[in-house]
Amino acid sequence: MNTTTIIKSRDLRDNMQGVADAVAQGKSFLVMKQSKPLFKIIKSDVDEWGDKGNWTTVVDFEKDDITVDDFMKKLKKVQNER
């Protein structure tokens, strides 16, 4: 049984590598800030090579100079194609 460890956002910031290593081994964390849950960190189901077959490139920000509006249009087009 995999239990989720609750940590403060400050603890995550101070020990990012330790948390990342634990997640890589299958542990999960619920990150809290001011006694409220922010997000959960779990191990990705993507394989170590990125499992490119399940991902669609919408835009390459290193190559393309694009506005937010154009990006949103491209994203909506990809979503509609699925």
C-alpha positions in Angstrom: 0.0 0.0 0.0 1.4 3.4 -1.0 0.6 6.1 1.5 0.9 9.8 0.8 3.2 11.9 2.9 2.1 15.4 3.8 4.8 18.0 3.6 4.8 21.8 3.8 5.7 23.8 0.7 8.7 25.2 2.5 9.9 21.6 3.1 9.5 20.8 -0.6 11.6 23.9 -1.5 14.3 23.1 1.0 14.5 19.4 0.0 13.5 19.2 -3.6 16.1 16.6 -4.6 15.1 14.3 -1.7 11.5 14.6 -2.6 12.2 13.9 -6.3 14.3 10.9 -5.4 11.5 9.5 -3.1 8.9 10.1 -5.9 11.1 8.3 -8.4 10.9 5.3 -6.0 7.1 5.4 -5.9 6.3 7.6 -2.9 3.8 10.4 -3.2 3.5 13.7 -1.4 0.7 16.1 -0.7 2.1 19.6 -0.5 0.4 22.0 1.9 0.6 25.8 2.4 -1.1 27.5 5.3 -2.9 24.2 6.2 -4.4 24.0 2.8 -3.5 21.4 0.1 -1.8 22.9 -2.9 -1.0 19.9 -5.1 0.0 16.2 -5.0 3.3 14.9 -6.4 3.2 11.4 -7.8 5.5 9.3 -10.0 4.8 9.9 -13.7 3.5 6.9 -15.7 5.6 8.1 -18.6 8.6 5.9 -19.3 12.2 7.1 -18.9 12.4 8.0 -22.6 9.4 10.3 -22.5 6.9 7.9 -24.1 6.6 10.3 -27.0 3.7 8.3 -28.5 1.4 9.8 -25.9 2.4 13.4 -26.2 1.6 16.0 -28.9 3.9 19.0 -29.4 1.7 22.1 -29.6 4.6 24.6 -30.0 8.3 24.6 -29.5 9.0 27.7 -27.5 12.7 27.5 -28.2 12.1 27.8 -32.0 8.8 29.7 -32.3 8.0 33.3 -31.4 4.3 33.0 -30.6 1.7 35.1 -28.8 -0.5 33.7 -26.1 -3.6 34.0 -28.3 -1.9 32.0 -31.1 -0.8 29.4 -28.6 -4.3 29.0 -27.2 -5.6 28.6 -30.8 -3.1 25.8 -31.5 -3.9 24.1 -28.2 -7.7 24.2 -28.9 -7.0 22.7 -32.4 -5.0 19.8 -30.9 -7.8 19.2 -28.3 -10.4 19.2 -31.0 -8.5 16.7 -33.0 -8.5 14.1 -30.2 
